[in-house]
Amino acid sequence: MSSLLLLNGSPRGKSANTALLLAQIAQGWENVNEGEIETLHLTKSADFERATKTFGEADVVVLGMPLYTDGMPGLVMKFIEELAPYVGKDGNPTIGFLVQSGFNEALHSRHLERYLEKLARRLGCEYAGTIVKGGGEGLRQMPPSWTRKLFGRVQRLGESLAREGRFDAELLRDVAGTERFTRWQAFWVGLFTRTPIGRMYWNGQLKKNGAFADRWAAPYAKAAER
Amino acid sequence: MRITIVNGEPEAHSDFDRYVGEVAESLRREGNTVRQFDLRDMDIRGCTGCWGCWVKTPGECVQSDDSAEIRRAVVNSDLALLAAPMRMGFTSALLKRMTDKLIPLVHPYITFEGGEMHHFKRYDRYQLMGLLMGADTDTDTEDIEITTEIWSRMARNMKTRLAFAAVADREAEEVARELTAVA
């Protein structure tokens, strides 16, 4: 029996796609381990403070985040800076990470993954691995039939974490999905993203806000200043 | 050349802060027009992932803070130099909080470049990107490599490229000369 601390590093807080994925890890963990689970949302200052204080007390920590301009969100980097006192301390927790991105290919998150793996080493934590999930934008809006398979896999990752102290490598590959599109896939997906259906997710929101006509606005362009 | 320095050093008067100042001075002596933003003195609210800058007020952040001034300067310069001390193996959170807010400069629509998904451009032209890292006591070559790699990826997604990356362990004048040559 061991304790699990889930840290949600999404600036969207409780309503984040990241939070939804962390909840699946918790679900899987619960299936095989009776230890205590706590979830903290780093957007809330009380949670942020508690996370820096209790980091060393948990047996296992999973820090989840969305990919923000190819790295961790500023909020998560702020938290990582606060972990400096834990570097090289005895009894640090096992740590795993979750990175989800809007882009479909996993490759976008691999550089951040490399940083996180090094961070685990720097802290002197056992590294449980990093769950990389592309195409994570809009997960919340998807019907259950679209997310069932993904959530099942993330739950099983939670189970493997509880059992073996690390994420199962095969499941990590399954969840990551497409690493890089083949040339043909890139061609077809590229065409699709230029169609009205491919742009529906953004166009729908633009229209709802009455901003569709302004979607190409370039407010800082020199010409716009005249 | 117009060069915008985005300084993510949280402490005023630190060695790195002085160094950034020296680079700025040398750049001016080389004939560049330099504008420096010290993020620690500015009101930069963190990106909340609301996508308002894409679907409500296209191209502009819905939060009114000092970040708009920086975005305007960045996209209208020839080179944006991101400067920050290393903390826990990466450039400071202060810098990242600001660069998260460069996302209004691109478009939510997706395009394929080099077989990868990237954002559509919003502007006709973009500035080059440079990176200046202040080493911490525990910084090693792997940290520098990882950090440079992440910022190169970021530059690529922001419709530009990382044309310069260096650790602040050389003469400021030398750095300024190199920057002038690439900008």
Interface residues (C-beta under 8 A of the other chain):
Chain A: S10 P11 R12 A16 P66 Y68 T69 D70 G71 M72 P73 G74 L75 M77 K78 I80 E81 L83 A84 V87 F103 N104 E105 L107 H108 H111 L112 R114 Y115 K118 L119 R122 R180 F181 R183 A186 F187 V189 G190 T193 R194 G198 R199 W202 Q205 L206 K208 N209 A211 D214 R215 W216 A217 A218 P219 Y220 A221 K222
Chain B: G46 C47 T48 G49 C50 W51 W54 V55 K56 T57 P58 G59 E60 R71 R72 V75 N76 R87 M88 G89 F90 S92 A93 L94 K96 R97 M98 T99 D100 L102 I103 L105 H107 P108 Y109 I110 T111 F112 G115 E116 M117 R122 Y123 D124 D138 E142 D143 I146 T147 E149 I150 W151 R153 M154 N157 M158
